[in-house]
């Protein structure tokens, strides 16, 4: 460019007249004569996978000064223009130059009046390749190290961090779950198909004696009567855990269960009223029992009414901390135990299980770790046990307190429980509550055996008494009927004899009258004959005729009397014969009827007795049902467990190494620390939408620095660590 100005630049007083002679004397693209070139070896390269960020220019200069004994220094003998993609020639033998991978070029400050004393005088270059030119000259391909040259003059004001060790700093901000930081940001890693159980905490519900709860439709207090006169009183209902039941509900210690129902076995009309019998752990009925009655030496308890408010039994579990071997329930091997993310889902989970096939998986990061209220010196997970002992609704629910929420339990509410006319204060958990709870409800149920003989005997006691009374009545009625029939027949027979005698007597009376008439008529005829003979003059003849008439009348009287007597005798004999025959038949009929009545009575009694005897072989009946799951209880392992599961060691190592080297996924905007250092030795950054503030860095190199951080790079605190520092030896600052 021609120099048209010899007397300075108009409008810019104080500038020398030969200002253009100093134009472009030294910068990243022009090395001036007498600039110093220092060839050395550095552990970072032009790929910018690893970079070094010194805390100050002095620290940077001190580092390169320390390389002087191992490097090669020379001066630029001629002005050298650096053009992108073109090599430069340095006066260094090839075998010497081939030992180095880096060049530091230093020039004196610009010889321009009023130039800032902080003007850049050093540039840094990677030697990307070299070629032999002559014995004392080597052609090298170089690339400006924009990071070493300009990074100290740049400030990353904000950016969206995809991944990096800044996440470790964020993870340290919360010591206990629930976590809300980068630990829960999802990442795509192969984790295997299942998680291993690393430790188990079992909470036995058989640590104290078990109980048996049974519902029955009659009351157990009072008189049961006898088998010949059974008695029971219908239940008037009860409340169990604030749930109404139309049955009476009782509880007895499991060890007394057999003894109790053995005592009740003589009263099957009572045991038939049993609806269900369930074995339960003691904590389901704590504080709910009151008065008791004694049956066969066994205390049988009833439930309070009203019941206490819903119970909440606090359960404290030492919280897991994979950084602390004392509480590292996931048993993450070191050094990976330092990586908190292995203590969150999907790399670890806490399984709540009833050890019978039901499980609830909890995310460790969503469980509150709080201070103990029962004296533990460490953080604890809190669970609450809710219970309901009402038959048909029995269950125990283990709830992780405030799971998946930060809010505290809501303000206690006043509610009305069934069976109570006054309100009760009940708090409500603000977390997932029963949505993430373990429910124990399949309690073992048992049936009661009833003596069917005694039961049927008792059930038919009054019917049997009726049958006996009815048979006796039938016998008495039949015997009385037989006697009445015999008496009626005998009376009829006597009446026939009396009538016959009366007829004979009447016949004799009539015969006497007839005889009298015949005699009277004969006498008249005799007198008439005598008179007629006398009148006819034949008095003898008249007398003879008179005597003949009288004789004839006498003979007739005698004959008629004899005939009448014979007839009467016949009639009397016939009547007597008929009477004797009738009485014989009547007596035999009476005897047979009485015999039949007694036989019928005997058979009726035997029928009742046979029915009673048949009852003795009726199979015993059962009340209630046998169901539920008794396996764990039978083996002494009834309860629930917390299983701490995590991924297999193989995946722990592969994922853990990646995190040690590159940090966790972060996925948020941040303002990085000014020195870009979060760790004691190296800090990885992989960003996007990065904003860089600088006043003296060419825009193209700002874009290059932005690209380096958005592609991903590791900022090292000490360059000597790049090649030797273990990825595990790196702590949060």
C-alpha positions in Angstrom: 0.0 0.0 0.0 1.6 3.4 -1.0 2.5 5.7 1.8 0.7 8.9 1.1 1.1 10.3 4.5 4.5 11.8 5.5 3.4 14.1 8.2 1.3 11.8 10.2 -2.4 10.8 9.9 -4.9 13.6 10.0 -7.2 13.4 13.0 -4.7 11.1 14.9 -2.2 13.4 16.6 1.0 11.9 17.9 1.3 9.1 15.3 4.6 8.9 13.5 4.8 9.9 9.9 6.2 6.4 9.0 3.5 4.5 10.8 2.8 2.2 7.9 6.3 0.8 8.1 5.2 -1.0 11.3 2.0 -2.4 9.9 1.6 -6.2 10.4 5.0 -6.6 11.9 4.0 -9.5 14.3 0.9 -11.5 14.9 -0.4 -15.1 14.6 0.2 -15.0 10.8 3.5 -13.1 10.6 6.7 -13.7 12.4 9.1 -10.8 12.3 12.8 -11.0 12.0 14.5 -11.7 15.3 11.4 -13.4 16.8 12.3 -16.3 19.0 11.1 -19.8 18.2 11.1 -22.4 21.0 10.6 -26.0 19.9 9.4 -28.3 22.6 7.2 -31.3 23.4 3.7 -30.9 25.0 1.3 -33.7 26.1 -1.7 -32.1 24.3 -2.3 -32.1 20.6 -4.1 -30.4 17.8 -7.2 -32.6 18.2 -8.0 -30.5 21.3 -9.2 -33.7 23.0 -7.1 -32.5 26.0 -6.3 -28.8 26.6 -4.6 -27.0 29.4 -5.9 -23.9 31.1 -3.3 -22.1 33.2 -4.5 -19.9 35.9 -2.4 -17.0 34.6 0.1 -16.0 31.9 2.8 -16.2 34.5 1.9 -19.8 35.3 1.9 -20.6 31.6 5.2 -18.9 31.1 6.7 -20.8 34.0 5.6 -24.1 32.5 7.2 -23.4 29.1 10.3 -22.0 30.9 10.6 -25.4 32.6 10.7 -27.0 29.2 13.7 -25.0 27.9 16.3 -27.5 29.0 14.5 -30.2 26.9 13.7 -28.0 24.0 15.4 -26.1 21.2 15.5 -22.3 20.8 16.3 -20.2 17.7 15.7 -16.8 16.2 13.8 -16.0 13.0 16.4 -14.7 10.6 13.9 -13.4 8.1 10.3 -12.1 8.1 8.0 -15.2 7.8 4.4 -15.1 6.7 2.1 -17.8 8.1 -0.6 -18.8 5.7 -3.2 -21.4 6.5 -2.4 -24.8 4.9 1.1 -23.8 3.8 4.3 -24.9 5.5 7.1 -22.8 6.9 10.8 -23.4 6.9 12.8 -23.3 10.1 16.6 -23.3 10.3 16.7 -26.5 12.4 18.1 -29.9 11.1 15.3 -32.4 10.5 16.6 -34.9 13.1 16.5 -32.2 15.7 13.1 -30.8 14.7 11.6 -34.3 14.5 11.9 -34.5 18.3 9.3 -31.8 18.9 5.6 -31.3 18.4 5.1 -27.7 19.5 6.4 -24.2 18.8 6.2 -21.1 21.0 7.0 -17.9 19.0 7.9 -14.8 21.0 8.5 -11.3 19.8 9.3 -8.0 21.4 6.4 -5.6 21.9 5.3 -3.6 18.9 7.6 -0.7 18.2 4.6 1.6 18.0 4.3 4.6 20.2 1.6 4.4 22.9 1.1 0.6 22.2 -0.3 -1.3 25.2 2.4 -3.0 27.2 0.0 -6.0 27.4 -0.1 -6.5 23.7 0.2 -10.1 22.7 3.9 -11.1 22.1 3.5 -14.9 22.1 1.8 -17.4 19.9 1.6 -21.1 20.2 1.6 -23.7 17.4 1.2 -27.4 16.9 3.7 -29.0 14.5 1.3 -31.3 12.6 3.9 -32.6 10.2 7.5 -31.9 8.9 9.7 -32.6 5.9 13.4 -32.6 5.3 14.6 -29.8 3.1 18.4 -29.5 3.6 20.9 -30.4 6.3 20.1 -27.3 8.3 16.5 -26.6 7.2 13.2 -28.4 7.9 9.8 -27.6 6.4 7.1 -27.9 9.0 3.3 -27.8 8.8 2.0 -25.8 11.8 -1.4 -25.0 13.3 -2.1 -22.2 15.7 -3.0 -23.5 19.2 -6.0 -21.2 19.7 -6.6 -22.5 23.2 -3.1 -21.8 24.6 -3.0 -18.5 22.6 -6.4 -17.1 23.4 -8.2 -19.0 26.2 -6.9 -16.9 29.0 -8.5 -13.9 27.3 -11.9 -15.7 27.0 -14.7 -16.1 29.5 -17.5 -18.6 28.9 -20.4 -16.7 30.3 -23.0 -19.5 29.8 -23.7 -22.6 27.9 -25.9 -25.7 27.8 -23.8 -28.4 29.4 -24.5 -31.8 27.9 -21.9 -33.7 29.9 -18.9 -32.9 32.1 -17.3 -33.0 35.5 -19.3 -29.9 36.5 -22.0 -32.5 37.2 -19.8 -33.9 40.0 -19.8 -30.5 41.6 -23.6 -30.3 41.3 -24.0 -33.8 42.7 -22.0 -32.8 45.8 -24.5 -30.0 46.4 -26.9 -32.5 48.0 -25.7 -35.0 50.4 -28.8 -37.0 50.9 -31.8 -37.9 48.7 -34.2 -37.0 47.4 -31.9 -35.9 44.6 -32.9 -33.1 42.2 -29.6 -32.6 40.5 -27.9 -34.2 37.6 -27.9 -37.6 39.1 -31.4 -38.3 37.8 -30.6 -37.1 34.2 -31.1 -40.2 32.0 -28.3 -41.7 30.1 -28.1 -44.5 27.5 -25.9 -47.3 28.7 -26.1 -51.0 28.5 -27.0 -52.1 32.0 -27.8 -55.8 31.6 -31.2 -57.5 31.9 -31.6 -57.7 35.7 -30.3 -56.2 38.9 -28.4 -58.2 41.5 -29.5 -58.3 45.1 -26.5 -56.8 47.0 -28.0 -56.6 50.5 -31.3 -57.4 52.2 -32.9 -56.0 55.3 -35.7 -58.3 56.6 -38.4 -57.0 58.9 -40.0 -60.0 60.6 -43.6 -59.8 61.7 -43.2 -63.0 63.8 -40.8 -61.4 66.3 -43.7 -61.4 68.8 -46.6 -63.9 69.2 -49.1 -64.1 66.4 -52.8 -63.6 66.9 -55.9 -65.2 65.5 -58.9 -63.0 64.6 -62.3 -64.6 64.0 -65.8 -63.3 63.2 -68.8 -65.1 64.5 -72.5 -64.3 64.2 -73.3 -65.0 67.8 -72.0 -63.7 71.1 -69.5 -65.8 73.0 -70.4 -64.3 76.4 -73.4 -65.9 78.0 -74.9 -69.4 78.4 -74.6 -71.9 75.6 -77.1 -74.4 77.1 -76.8 -78.1 76.5 -77.2 -80.5 73.6 -80.7 -81.2 74.8 -81.5 -77.5 75.2 -79.0 -75.4 73.1 -78.9 -71.7 73.5 -77.0 -68.8 71.8 -77.4 -65.1 71.4 -77.2 -63.4 68.0 -74.4 -60.9 67.5 -75.3 -57.3 67.9 -72.3 -56.2 65.7 -68.9 -54.5 66.4 -66.4 -52.1 65.1 -62.9 -53.2 64.1 -60.4 -50.6 62.9 -63.3 -48.2 62.6 -65.0 -50.6 60.1 -68.5 -51.8 61.2 -69.2 -55.5 61.2 -72.6 -57.1 61.8 -70.7 -60.0 63.4 -68.9 -60.2 66.7 -65.2 -60.1 66.2 -62.7 -61.5 68.7 -59.0 -62.1 68.9 -57.0 -64.8 70.7 -53.3 -65.5 70.8 -52.4 -68.0 68.2 -50.9 -70.3 70.8 -54.4 -70.6 72.4 -56.3 -71.2 69.2 -56.5 -75.0 69.5 -57.3 -74.8 73.2 -60.1 -72.4 72.6 -61.9 -74.2 69.8 -61.4 -77.5 71.6 -63.4 -76.0 74.5 -66.0 -74.8 72.0 -66.2 -78.2 70.2 -68.9 -79.3 72.6 -71.1 -76.5 71.4 -71.3 -76.9 67.6 -74.4 -74.7 67.5 -72.0 -71.9 68.5 -69.0 -72.8 66.3 -71.3 -73.1 63.3 -71.7 -69.4 63.5 -68.0 -68.8 62.8 -67.5 -66.9 59.5 -63.8 -66.7 59.2 -60.6 -67.3 61.2 -57.4 -65.4 60.2 -53.9 -65.5 61.6 -52.3 -62.1 61.8 -49.2 -60.4 63.2 -49.5 -58.6 66.5 -49.0 -55.1 65.1 -52.2 -55.3 63.2 -54.2 -55.3 66.4 -52.0 -53.2 68.7 -54.0 -50.8 70.9 -57.3 -52.1 69.6 -58.2 -54.8 72.1 -60.1 -54.3 75.3 -62.1 -56.5 77.6 -61.9 -60.2 77.4 -63.9 -63.3 78.4 -62.5 -66.6 79.5 -63.5 -69.8 77.6 -61.9 -73.1 78.6 -59.2 -71.1 80.4 -58.4 -69.0 77.3 -58.6 -65.2 77.2 -60.7 -64.1 74.3 -60.5 -60.4 73.5 -63.0 -58.1 71.8 -62.2 -54.8 70.0 -62.6 -51.3 71.3 -65.4 -49.2 70.1 -64.7 -46.7 68.8 -61.3 -47.8 67.7 -58.3 -45.6 67.9 -57.4 -43.4 64.9 -55.6 -45.3 62.1 -52.3 -46.5 63.4 -49.0 -45.3 61.9 -46.1 -47.4 63.1 -42.8 -45.6 62.2 -40.1 -47.9 60.7 -36.6 -46.4 60.3 -34.0 -47.9 57.9 -30.5 -46.6 57.8 -30.2 -44.7 54.5 -27.8 -46.0 51.9 -24.8 -44.0 51.1 -22.5 -45.5 48.5 -19.7 -43.2 49.6 -19.8 -44.6 53.1 -18.8 -48.3 53.5 -20.9 -48.5 56.7 -24.1 -47.7 54.8 -23.2 -48.8 51.3 -26.2 -51.2 51.0 -25.7 -51.4 47.2 -22.1 -52.6 47.8 -20.7 -50.6 44.9 -17.1 -51.6 44.6 -14.4 -49.0 45.0 -13.4 -46.7 43.4 -16.9 -46.6 41.8 -18.5 -46.2 45.2 -17.5 -42.5 44.9 -19.9 -42.2 41.9 -23.2 -41.2 43.5 -25.1 -41.9 40.3 -24.7 -45.6 41.0 -27.1 -45.1 43.9 -30.0 -43.9 41.8 -32.4 -45.4 39.2 -31.8 -47.1 36.7 -28.5 -48.3 38.1 -29.9 -49.1 41.5 -33.3 -49.7 43.1 -34.8 -50.5 46.5 -37.2 -53.3 46.3 -40.0 -53.7 48.9 -41.2 -57.2 48.8 -43.5 -59.5 50.9 -41.2 -62.4 50.0 -44.2 -64.1 48.4 -44.1 -62.7 44.9 -45.3 -59.1 45.4 -42.7 -56.4 44.9 -42.6 -52.6 44.7 -39.6 -51.0 43.2 -38.5 -47.7 44.7 -36.2 -45.2 43.2 -33.5 -44.4 45.8 -33.3 -40.8 44.7 -37.0 -40.3 45.6 -36.8 -41.6 49.1 -36.3 -39.0 51.8 -33.3 -39.5 54.0 -34.0 -37.8 57.3 -32.7 -37.5 60.8 -33.7 -40.4 63.0 -36.3 -39.9 65.7 -35.5 -43.0 67.6 -31.8 -42.4 68.4 -29.9 -43.5 65.3 -26.8 -41.3 64.7 -27.2 -41.5 60.9 -29.7 -40.6 58.3 -32.6 -43.0 57.9 -35.3 -43.9 55.4 -38.7 -43.6 57.1 -41.6 -45.9 56.4 -45.0 -46.0 58.1 -47.1 -49.1 58.7 -50.9 -48.6 58.2 -53.1 -51.5 59.4 -56.7 -52.6 59.2 -57.9 -55.6 61.2 -61.5 -55.7 60.0 -62.4 -59.2 58.7 -62.8 -59.1 55.0 -60.6 -56.0 54.8 -57.5 -57.1 56.7 -54.3 -55.6 55.4 -51.1 -54.0 56.3 -49.7 -51.3 54.1 -46.0 -50.2 54.3 -45.7 -46.6 53.0 -42.4 -44.9 52.2 -42.8 -41.5 53.8 -43.1 -38.5 51.4 -41.9 -40.6 48.5 -41.3 -38.6 45.3 -42.1 -35.3 46.8 -40.4 -32.4 48.7 -43.5 -31.3 50.5 -44.1 -32.1 54.1 -47.2 -34.0 55.3 -50.2 -31.9 54.8 -51.9 -30.1 57.6 -53.7 -32.6 59.8 -57.3 -33.0 58.8 -60.4 -33.5 61.0 -62.3 -36.5 59.7 -65.1 -38.6 61.0 -64.4 -42.3 61.5 -67.2 -44.8 61.2 -68.6 -45.5 64.7 -67.6 -42.1 66.0 -69.7 -39.0 66.3 -66.7 -36.8 66.9 -63.9 -35.8 64.5 -60.4 -37.4 64.6 -57.3 -35.6 63.5 -55.5 -37.5 60.7 -52.4 -36.4 58.8 -52.1 -37.2 55.1 -48.7 -38.0 53.5 -47.9 -35.7 50.7 -46.0 -38.3 48.6 -47.1 -41.2 46.5 -48.6 -42.7 49.6 -50.3 -46.1 48.7 -49.4 -45.8 45.0 -45.8 -46.8 45.9 -46.7 -48.9 49.0 -46.4 -52.6 49.8 -49.7 -54.2 50.8 -49.8 -57.3 52.9 -53.3 -58.8 52.7 -53.2 -62.5 51.8 -53.3 -63.6 55.4 -53.8 -67.3 56.0 -57.5 -68.2 56.8 -58.6 -71.3 58.6 -61.8 -73.3 58.9 -63.5 -74.5 62.1 -64.6 -78.2 62.4 -68.1 -78.6 63.8 -69.3 -81.9 65.5 -72.2 -82.6 63.1 -73.6 -85.3 65.4 -73.9 -82.9 68.3 -75.0 -80.1 66.1 -77.8 -82.2 64.5 -78.6 -83.7 67.9 -79.0 -80.2 69.4 -80.8 -78.9 66.3 -83.4 -81.7 66.6 -83.6 -81.8 70.4 -87.1 -80.2 70.5 -88.2 -82.0 67.4 -87.1 -85.3 69.0 -89.1 -84.5 72.2 -92.1 -83.7 70.0 -91.7 -87.1 68.2 -91.6 -89.0 71.5 -94.7 -87.1 72.8 -96.5 -87.6 69.5 -95.8 -91.3 69.5 -97.1 -91.6 73.1 -100.2 -89.6 72.1 -100.8 -91.9 69.2 -100.5 -94.9 71.4 -102.8 -93.5 74.1 -105.3 -92.4 71.5 -105.3 -95.8 69.8 -105.6 -97.7 73.0 -108.5 -95.5 74.1 -110.1 -95.9 70.7 -109.7 -99.7 70.9 -111.3 -99.7 74.3 -114.2 -97.6 73.2 -114.8 -99.8 70.2 -114.8 -102.9 72.5 -117.1 -101.3 74.9 -119.5 -100.2 72.1 -119.6 -103.8 70.7 -120.1 -105.3 74.1 -122.9 -102.8 74.9 -124.5 -103.6 71.5 -124.3 -107.3 72.3 -125.8 -106.9 75.7 -128.6 -104.8 74.2 -129.3 -107.6 71.7 -129.5 -110.1 74.6 -131.8 -107.8 76.5 -133.9 -107.3 73.4 -134.2 -111.1 72.9 -135.1 -111.6 76.5 -137.7 -108.9 76.2 -139.1 -110.5 73.0 -139.3 -113.9 74.8 -141.0 -112.3 77.7 -143.4 -110.5 75.5 -144.0 -113.7 73.5 -144.8 -115.6 76.7 -147.2 -112.9 77.8 -148.9 -112.9 74.5 -149.1 -116.7 74.6 -150.7 -116.5 78.1 -153.3 -114.1 76.8 -153.9 -116.3 73.8 -154.2 -119.3 76.1 -156.6 -117.5 78.3 -158.7 -116.6 75.3 -158.5 -120.2 74.0 -159.6 -121.5 77.4 -162.4 -118.9 77.6 -163.6 -119.7 74.1 -163.4 -123.5 74.9 -165.4 -123.0 78.1 -168.0 -121.0 76.2 -168.2 -123.6 73.6 -168.5 -126.4 76.2 -171.3 -124.5 78.0 -172.9 -123.8 74.7 -172.7 -127.5 73.7 -174.3 -128.6 77.0 -177.0 -126.0 76.7 -177.5 -126.9 73.0 -177.7 -130.6 74.0 -180.1 -129.9 76.7 -182.0 -127.7 74.3 -181.9 -130.4 71.7 -182.9 -132.9 74.2 -179.6 -134.5 74.2 -178.0 -133.4 77.3 -175.4 -136.2 77.3 -174.4 -135.3 73.8 -174.4 -131.7 74.8 -172.2 -132.6 77.8 -169.9 -134.7 75.6 -169.7 -132.0 73.1 -169.1 -129.5 75.9 -166.3 -131.7 77.3 -164.9 -132.2 73.8 -164.8 -128.5 73.2 -163.2 -127.9 76.6 -160.6 -130.7 76.0 -159.8 -129.3 72.6 -159.2 -125.8 74.1 -157.0 -127.3 76.7 -155.0 -129.2 74.2 -154.6 -126.1 72.1 -153.5 -124.1 75.1 -150.9 -126.7 76.0 -149.8 -127.1 72.4 -149.5 -123.4 71.8 -147.6 -122.9 75.1 -145.2 -125.7 74.2 -144.6 -124.2 70.8 -144.1 -120.8 72.2 -141.7 -122.0 74.8 -139.8 -123.9 72.2 -139.6 -120.9 70.0 -138.5 -118.7 72.8 -135.9 -121.2 73.9 -134.6 -121.2 70.3 -134.5 -117.4 70.2 -132.7 -117.3 73.5 -130.1 -119.8 72.4 -129.5 -118.1 69.1 -129.1 -114.8 70.9 -126.7 -116.3 73.4 -124.7 -118.0 70.7 -124.5 -114.7 68.7 -123.6 -112.8 71.9 -120.8 -115.3 72.7 -119.5 -115.1 69.1 -119.7 -111.3 69.1 -117.9 -111.0 72.4 -115.2 -113.4 71.2 -114.6 -111.4 68.0 -114.7 -108.2 70.0 -112.2 -109.4 72.5 -109.9 -110.6 69.7 -110.2 -107.3 67.8 -109.4 -105.4 71.0 -106.3 -107.5 71.7 -105.1 -107.1 68.1 -105.7 -103.4 68.0 -103.9 -103.0 71.3 -101.1 -105.1 70.0 -100.9 -103.1 66.8 -101.0 -99.8 68.7 -98.1 -100.9 71.0 -96.2 -102.1 67.9 -96.7 -98.8 66.1 -95.6 -96.9 69.2 -92.5 -99.0 69.5 -91.6 -98.5 65.8 -92.1 -94.8 66.1 -89.7 -94.7 69.1 -87.2 -96.8 67.2 -87.5 -94.5 64.2 -86.5 -91.5 66.3 -83.8 -93.5 68.0 -82.5 -94.6 64.6 -82.4 -91.1 63.3 -80.4 -90.1 66.4 -78.0 -93.1 65.9 -77.6 -92.1 62.2 -76.4 -88.6 63.3 -73.4 -90.2 64.9 -71.9 -91.0 61.5 -72.6 -87.6 59.8 -69.3 -86.2 58.7 -68.1 -83.2 60.6 -68.9 -79.9 58.9 -66.6 -76.8 58.7 -67.2 -73.1 59.2 -65.1 -70.5 57.5 -62.7 -71.2 54.6 -59.1 -72.3 54.2 -57.3 -69.9 51.9 -54.6 -67.2 51.9 -50.9 -67.8 52.0 -49.5 -69.5 55.1 -46.2 -70.7 53.6 -44.0 -67.9 55.0 -45.7 -67.9 58.3 -45.3 -71.7 58.6 -41.6 -71.3 58.0 -41.1 -68.4 60.3 -40.2 -65.9 57.6 -43.5 -63.9 57.5 -42.7 -60.2 57.1 -41.3 -57.9 54.5 -37.9 -57.1 53.1 -36.0 -54.2 51.6 -33.7 -55.5 48.9 -31.0 -53.2 47.7 -30.4 -54.1 44.0 -27.9 -52.7 41.5 -26.5 -53.5 38.1 -23.8 -56.1 37.7 -20.2 -55.3 38.4 -19.3 -55.6 34.7 -21.6 -52.7 33.9 -20.5 -50.8 37.0 -17.0 -50.8 35.7 -17.7 -49.9 32.1 -20.2 -47.1 33.0 -18.1 -46.0 36.0 -15.0 -45.6 33.9 -16.9 -43.5 31.4 -18.2 -41.3 34.2 -14.8 -40.9 35.8 -13.4 -39.8 32.5 -16.3 -37.7 31.1 -18.6 -36.9 34.0 -22.4 -37.3 34.2 -24.9 -36.1 31.7 -26.1 -32.7 32.8 -28.5 -31.2 30.3 -28.9 -27.7 31.7 -27.6 -24.2 31.2 -24.8 -23.2 33.4 -22.2 -20.5 34.0 -19.0 -22.4 34.2 -16.3 -21.3 36.7 -14.0 -18.7 35.2 -11.0 -21.0 35.3 -13.1 -24.0 33.9 -11.9 -26.2 36.7 -14.2 -28.2 38.9 -11.9 -31.1 39.7 -8.4 -31.4 41.3 -6.8 -32.7 38.0 -9.0 -32.6 35.0 -12.5 -31.4 34.0 -14.4 -32.5 31.0 -16.7 -30.2 29.1 -19.1 -30.9 26.3 -21.5 -28.0 25.7 -23.7 -26.4 23.2 -25.1 -22.9 22.6 -21.9 -21.7 24.2 -21.4 -17.9 24.8 -17.9 -16.5 25.0 -16.9 -13.1 26.1 -13.6 -11.6 24.9 -12.4 -8.2 23.7 -9.1 -9.0 22.0 -9.6 -12.5 20.4 -10.3 -12.7 16.7 -13.9 -13.8 16.0 -12.7 -16.9 14.0 -10.7 -18.1 17.0 -13.6 -17.5 19.4 -15.6 -19.7 17.1 -12.8 -22.3 17.2 -12.8 -22.2 21.0 -16.6 -22.5 21.0 -16.3 -25.5 18.7 -13.7 -27.2 20.9 -16.0 -27.0 23.9 -19.1 -28.0 22.0 -17.4 -31.0 20.5 -16.0 -32.0 23.9 -12.7 -31.4 25.6 -10.9 -32.0 28.8 -9.4 -29.1 30.7 -6.3 -30.2 32.6 -5.0 -28.3 35.6 -1.4 -29.6 35.2 -0.2 -30.6 31.7 2.1 -33.1 33.3 -1.0 -35.1 34.4 -2.3 -35.6 30.9 -0.5 -38.7 30.0 -0.1 -40.3 33.5 -2.9 -39.3 35.8 -5.4 -42.1 36.6 -9.0 -41.3 35.7 -9.9 -42.4 39.3 -7.5 -39.8 40.9 -9.7 -36.8 40.4 -11.7 -35.2 43.2 -14.2 -32.4 43.3 -12.6 -29.1 44.2 
